[in-house]
Amino acid sequence: MEYRTIINWRLALFSLELKSSRETEHLGQLLGSLLQPGDIITLNGELGAGKTCLAKGIANGLGIAGHITSPTFTLINEYPGKIPLYHMDVYRLGSPGEFEDLGYEEYFYGSGVTLIEWAGLVEEYLPPNRLDIFINKPAGKDECRQVHFVAYGSRFTHMIKELKQFVRSGD
């Protein structure tokens, strides 16, 4: 299976370095507090980059309590809440066409927020309006993460501006 990175770094609206998993989860919490039903977020990065840690924070920011895990083997985890969270991991799909079998449109256009890990594998199914998040582990810095945000559509461009204000204010 080949993974393609779907980023043009010049499109990144916001980049930052996080020093711990706690900071990664806190960033997710801030982001989750800004999300609305119908929002689609892609989480991109190698194994162990921190995608699930960020997803835990997003769930917390949406007011979802409980144990959040990566849906690596189940493909989709659904978490009920005021705004439901649909957490997908498409790494184990045999082909992009199998994404259709998951009924992705019900999630994309439903009443919740959809997170997709390994989204580059199903790039042709991604909607034009979404937020792509790329997480990298810098060499030699086990706890640090570099996070890059690429917004597609005015809603997500505005959301990144709000997120920048939270982060700059030291929250």
C-alpha positions in Angstrom: 0.0 0.0 0.0 1.4 3.4 -1.0 0.7 6.5 1.1 0.8 9.8 -0.7 1.2 13.0 1.1 -1.4 15.5 -0.1 0.2 18.7 0.9 1.7 21.7 -0.8 3.7 23.2 2.1 3.2 26.7 0.6 -0.5 26.3 1.4 0.0 25.8 5.1 -1.7 28.6 6.9 -0.4 27.8 10.3 2.5 25.7 11.7 3.7 25.2 15.2 5.9 22.9 17.2 4.5 21.1 20.3 6.7 19.9 23.1 4.7 17.0 24.5 1.7 14.8 24.0 -0.1 16.9 26.6 0.4 20.0 24.3 -0.8 17.9 21.3 -4.0 16.9 23.2 -4.6 20.5 24.3 -4.3 21.8 20.7 -6.9 19.2 19.8 -9.1 20.4 22.5 -8.9 24.0 21.3 -9.6 22.9 17.8 -12.5 20.7 18.9 -14.1 23.7 20.6 -14.3 25.4 17.2 -15.8 22.6 15.2 -19.3 22.3 13.9 -21.5 19.5 12.5 -20.4 18.6 9.0 -16.7 19.6 9.5 -14.2 17.2 8.0 -10.7 17.1 9.3 -7.9 14.9 7.9 -5.1 13.7 10.2 -1.9 12.9 8.3 1.4 11.6 9.6 3.4 8.4 10.0 2.7 5.8 12.6 3.2 7.2 16.1 3.1 10.8 14.9 0.3 11.7 17.3 -2.8 11.5 15.2 -4.8 9.7 17.9 -3.5 12.0 20.6 -4.8 14.9 18.6 -8.1 13.1 18.1 -8.5 12.6 21.8 -8.1 16.3 22.3 -10.6 17.1 19.6 -13.2 14.7 21.2 -12.6 16.4 24.5 -13.1 19.8 22.9 -16.4 18.5 21.5 -17.5 17.6 25.0 -17.1 13.8 24.4 -15.9 12.0 27.4 -14.6 8.4 27.5 -11.9 6.4 26.0 -10.9 7.5 22.5 -8.9 4.9 20.5 -7.6 4.7 17.0 -10.1 2.8 14.7 -7.2 1.0 13.0 -9.0 -2.4 12.9 -12.6 -1.3 13.1 -12.1 1.5 10.5 -14.7 3.8 12.1 -15.3 4.6 15.7 -18.4 6.6 16.5 -18.6 8.7 19.6 -22.0 10.2 20.6 -22.2 13.7 21.9 -23.9 17.0 21.4 -21.9 16.9 18.2 -21.0 13.3 17.4 -17.5 12.4 16.4 -16.8 10.0 13.5 -13.2 8.9 13.7 -12.0 7.0 10.6 -8.7 5.2 9.9 -8.4 4.1 6.3 -4.9 2.7 6.5 -6.1 -0.9 6.2 -8.4 -0.4 3.2 -7.3 -2.6 0.3 -8.2 0.0 -2.2 -9.6 3.5 -2.3 -12.9 2.1 -3.7 -13.5 0.3 -0.4 -14.1 3.7 1.1 -17.4 3.8 -0.7 -18.4 0.5 1.1 -18.0 2.3 4.4 -20.8 4.7 3.6 -18.5 7.7 4.0 -21.1 10.1 2.6 -23.4 9.5 5.6 -20.6 10.6 7.8 -19.4 13.5 5.7 -22.9 15.0 5.4 -24.3 13.9 8.7 -24.7 15.7 12.0 -21.2 15.2 13.3 -17.6 16.0 12.8 -15.5 13.5 10.8 -11.8 12.8 11.4 -9.9 10.8 8.8 -6.5 9.3 9.5 -4.4 8.4 6.4 -6.6 10.5 4.2 -4.1 10.5 1.4 -5.2 7.0 0.6 -8.7 8.2 -0.3 -7.9 11.6 -1.6 -10.3 11.4 -4.5 -13.2 11.1 -2.1 -12.3 14.1 0.1 -14.6 17.1 -0.1 -13.2 20.4 -1.4 -14.0 22.1 2.0 -11.9 20.5 4.8 -9.0 21.0 7.1 -5.9 19.0 6.6 -3.6 18.6 9.5 -0.1 17.2 9.1 1.9 15.9 12.1 5.6 15.2 11.9 8.1 13.9 14.5 11.4 15.9 14.2 14.4 13.7 14.2 16.0 13.3 17.6 13.1 14.9 19.4 10.9 12.1 20.7 8.2 14.2 22.4 8.1 17.1 20.0 5.7 17.3 17.1 5.5 19.8 14.2 1.9 20.5 13.2 0.9 22.1 9.9 -2.6 23.2 9.0 -3.9 23.5 5.5 -7.4 25.0 5.1 -9.6 24.4 2.1 -12.6 26.8 2.1 -13.4 30.0 3.9 -14.9 28.3 6.9 -11.6 26.5 7.7 -9.4 29.5 6.8 -11.4 31.5 9.4 -11.2 28.6 11.9 -7.4 28.7 11.6 -7.3 32.4 12.3 -9.3 31.8 15.5 -7.1 28.9 16.5 -4.0 31.1 16.0 -5.5 33.7 18.4 -6.0 31.0 21.1 -2.4 29.7 20.7 -0.8 33.1 20.6 -2.7 34.1 23.7 -0.9 31.3 25.6 -4.1 29.2 26.0 
